[in-house]
Amino acid sequence: MVLAATLVVGYWLLELTEWLFPGWPEIVRLALPTEIAFAAAIAFVVWRGDGGWKKSLALKPLERRSIPPLILILVGSVTVFSELYVVIQRLAPVPEAYAEFLRGLLDTGSPEAIILAVILAPLLEEGLFRGAVLQGLTRTRGPRSASTWTAIFFAVFHIYNPWQLLPTFFLGLVLAWLVLTTGSLWASVAVHGLFNAVSLLLIRLPTNDISPSQWAVPWVVSAIVLALLAGSLALLVGMAWIERQTGGGPFAEPELDAEDPSPPGTSYLPDTSS
């Protein structure tokens, strides 16, 4: 319900922004209304809850020991999901007019794009999806179901680029797992922000200038496969490292049984009081 309302509010704010500020950069006119709607949704969920900001959003400080495995997870995520995105684009090519629109929208030299993509979007998107929504769903549906649904919601909110829906869904699963396992929203904020920063740099690579015949060259195919394997290895090693540090968090506990629900007050979430 909150997400549906966020979509409606974001749409009307977008229309209002287009009408009032037609001279603003396109990335600002399109992204800022959505981020404002996200902020309002987060504030509403926290206001309706009974745990305050810290409990509702899992605002536990991130432990220093988590930084090395998070770097591995970041490297693995960027590699796997960017390669997956490239493969999808080759299987279902992006129309040139739409590709040009996306390149213009994500002008990597624009300060507005950098601020929105690297700072504002990670904070507010993580606050909504892996904070308010994930924490609430985990308490009622268990960590696996909550992670899956929030990943679906996260992907749907990126429908403006259908070619990235599948990579975004898998990224949402990884980010949800990170937050629930570490007990800290800052883990996903850091990975999301750095992921976007690296993605902005990768947009500058001239992959769109490679012809279809060149993509069929054996060494190109081999490079893609090796990158996927190396990225997957980095991602799995980083996740295993986090799991050893935390014991798996709520994923190490029994799932909620719909036939035999847990008593009131049962929580699948790690303690965020420290």
C-alpha positions in Angstrom: 0.0 0.0 0.0 2.8 2.4 0.9 4.7 1.6 -2.3 1.6 2.1 -4.4 1.0 5.5 -2.7 4.7 6.3 -3.3 4.2 5.6 -7.0 1.2 7.9 -7.2 2.8 10.7 -5.3 5.9 10.4 -7.3 4.0 10.6 -10.6 2.1 13.8 -9.5 5.3 15.4 -8.2 6.9 14.6 -11.5 4.1 16.3 -13.4 4.2 19.3 -11.1 8.0 19.6 -11.5 7.7 19.4 -15.3 5.2 22.2 -15.2 6.9 24.5 -12.7 10.6 23.9 -13.6 10.9 23.0 -17.3 14.4 24.5 -17.4 15.9 22.1 -14.8 18.2 19.3 -16.1 16.2 16.3 -17.2 17.8 14.0 -14.6 16.7 16.3 -11.9 13.2 16.7 -13.2 12.8 13.0 -13.5 14.6 11.7 -10.4 14.1 14.4 -7.7 10.2 14.0 -7.5 10.7 10.2 -7.0 13.3 10.7 -4.2 11.0 13.2 -2.5 8.2 10.6 -2.6 10.6 8.0 -1.2 11.5 10.4 1.7 7.8 11.0 2.5 7.1 7.3 2.5 10.0 6.6 4.8 8.8 9.3 7.2 5.3 7.9 7.1 6.4 4.3 7.9 8.6 5.5 10.8 5.8 7.7 12.1 3.3 4.8 12.0 5.7 2.4 13.6 6.6 2.0 17.3 10.3 1.6 17.1 11.6 5.0 16.0 14.0 5.6 13.2 16.7 3.3 14.4 14.6 0.1 14.6 12.3 0.9 11.6 15.3 1.4 9.3 17.9 -0.8 10.9 20.3 2.1 11.5 22.9 0.1 13.3 26.5 1.4 12.8 28.4 -0.7 10.3 31.3 -2.6 11.8 34.8 -2.0 10.4 35.4 -5.8 10.0 32.6 -5.8 7.4 34.4 -3.4 5.1 36.8 -6.0 3.4 34.0 -8.4 2.5 31.8 -5.6 1.4 34.4 -4.5 -1.1 34.4 -8.1 -2.5 30.6 -8.0 -2.7 30.8 -4.6 -4.5 33.3 -5.9 -7.0 31.3 -9.1 -7.6 28.0 -7.2 -7.9 29.3 -4.7 -10.4 31.0 -7.4 -12.5 28.1 -9.9 -12.5 25.3 -7.4 -13.0 27.0 -5.3 -15.6 27.9 -8.4 -17.6 24.3 -9.7 -17.2 23.0 -6.3 -18.4 25.3 -6.5 -21.5 24.1 -10.0 -22.3 20.5 -9.0 -22.0 21.2 -6.0 -24.3 22.7 -8.3 -26.9 19.7 -10.7 -26.7 17.2 -7.9 -26.9 18.9 -4.8 -28.3 17.9 -1.4 -26.9 16.3 0.8 -29.6 18.8 3.5 -30.6 16.5 6.4 -29.7 15.9 5.0 -26.2 19.6 4.2 -25.7 20.4 7.9 -26.6 17.8 9.0 -24.1 19.4 6.9 -21.4 22.9 8.2 -22.2 21.6 11.8 -22.1 19.8 11.2 -18.9 22.8 9.7 -17.1 25.3 12.3 -18.2 28.3 11.2 -16.1 29.8 14.7 -16.2 26.8 16.3 -14.6 27.1 17.2 -10.9 23.4 16.6 -10.6 23.6 13.1 -11.9 26.5 12.3 -9.5 24.7 13.7 -6.4 21.4 11.9 -7.3 22.9 8.6 -8.3 25.7 8.3 -5.8 24.3 10.0 -2.7 20.6 10.8 -2.7 19.2 7.7 -4.5 21.2 5.1 -2.4 20.2 6.8 0.9 16.5 7.1 0.0 16.0 3.9 -2.0 17.7 1.9 0.7 15.8 3.7 3.4 12.5 2.7 1.7 13.2 -0.7 0.3 15.8 -2.2 2.6 14.8 -0.1 5.6 11.1 0.5 6.1 9.7 -2.1 3.7 12.2 -4.9 4.3 12.2 -4.6 8.1 8.4 -4.6 8.3 8.0 -7.6 5.9 10.7 -9.6 7.7 8.8 -9.3 11.0 5.7 -10.7 9.4 6.8 -13.0 6.6 10.4 -14.0 7.4 13.7 -13.0 5.8 13.5 -15.0 2.6 10.0 -13.9 1.6 10.7 -10.3 2.6 14.0 -10.3 0.6 12.3 -11.6 -2.5 9.4 -9.2 -2.4 11.5 -6.1 -1.8 13.8 -7.2 -4.7 10.7 -7.4 -6.9 9.5 -3.9 -5.7 13.0 -2.5 -6.2 13.1 -3.8 -9.8 9.6 -2.5 -10.6 10.6 1.0 -9.5 13.3 0.8 -12.2 10.8 0.0 -15.0 12.0 3.0 -16.9 14.8 0.8 -18.2 13.2 -2.7 -18.8 16.6 -4.1 -19.8 17.9 -3.7 -16.3 14.9 -5.3 -14.5 16.6 -8.7 -14.0 20.0 -7.4 -12.8 18.2 -4.9 -10.5 16.1 -7.8 -9.0 19.3 -9.8 -8.3 21.0 -6.7 -6.9 18.0 -6.2 -4.6 18.3 -9.7 -3.3 22.0 -9.2 -2.4 21.3 -5.8 -0.7 18.4 -7.3 1.3 20.6 -10.2 2.4 23.3 -7.7 3.4 21.0 -5.6 5.6 19.4 -8.6 7.3 22.7 -10.4 7.9 24.7 -7.4 9.2 21.7 -5.8 10.8 22.8 -2.5 9.3 21.2 -0.4 6.5 24.5 1.3 6.0 25.9 -1.9 4.4 23.5 -1.6 1.5 23.7 2.2 1.3 27.5 1.9 0.9 27.3 -0.9 -1.7 24.5 0.8 -3.6 26.2 4.2 -3.7 29.5 2.8 -4.9 27.7 0.5 -7.3 26.1 3.5 -8.9 29.4 5.4 -9.0 31.2 2.6 -10.8 28.2 2.2 -13.1 28.4 5.9 -14.1 32.1 5.3 -15.0 31.3 2.1 -17.0 28.7 4.0 -19.1 31.6 5.9 -20.6 33.1 2.6 -22.0 32.5 2.3 -25.8 30.6 -1.0 -25.7 27.9 0.3 -27.9 30.4 0.9 -30.7 31.1 -2.9 -30.9 29.3 -4.4 -33.9 27.2 -7.6 -33.5 29.8 -9.6 -35.5 32.5 -8.5 -33.0 30.4 -9.8 -30.1 30.5 -13.2 -31.7 34.3 -13.4 -31.7 35.5 -16.2 -29.4 37.8 -14.0 -27.2 34.9 -11.6 -26.5 32.6 -14.4 -25.5 35.4 -15.9 -23.4 36.1 -12.5 -21.7 32.4 -12.2 -20.8 32.3 -15.7 -19.3 35.5 -15.2 -17.4 34.2 -11.9 -16.0 31.0 -13.5 -14.9 32.9 -16.4 -13.2 35.4 -14.0 -11.5 32.6 -11.7 -10.3 30.5 -14.6 -9.1 33.5 -15.9 -7.1 34.1 -12.5 -5.5 30.5 -12.1 -4.6 30.2 -15.5 -3.1 33.4 -15.2 -1.1 32.3 -11.8 0.2 28.9 -13.2 1.3 30.5 -16.2 2.9 32.9 -13.9 4.8 30.0 -11.8 6.1 28.1 -14.9 7.1 31.1 -16.2 9.1 31.3 -12.8 10.9 27.5 -12.7 11.7 26.5 -16.3 11.9 23.9 -15.7 9.1 21.7 -13.3 11.1 18.0 -14.1 10.6 18.8 -16.5 7.7 20.2 -18.9 10.3 16.9 -19.0 12.1 13.8 -21.1 11.2 11.5 -19.5 8.7 8.0 -18.3 9.7 5.5 -21.2 9.2 2.2 -19.9 7.8 0.4 -22.9 9.3 2.0 -22.3 12.7 2.9 -18.7 13.1 5.3 -17.6 15.7 4.0 -16.0 19.0 3.5 -12.3 19.0 6.7 -10.4 19.6 8.9 -12.9 17.7 11.5 -11.0 15.5 13.6 -12.3 12.7 15.7 -9.2 12.7 19.2 -8.9 14.3 19.5 -6.7 17.4 20.1 -3.1 16.3 20.3 -1.6 19.7 24.2 -1.6 19.9 
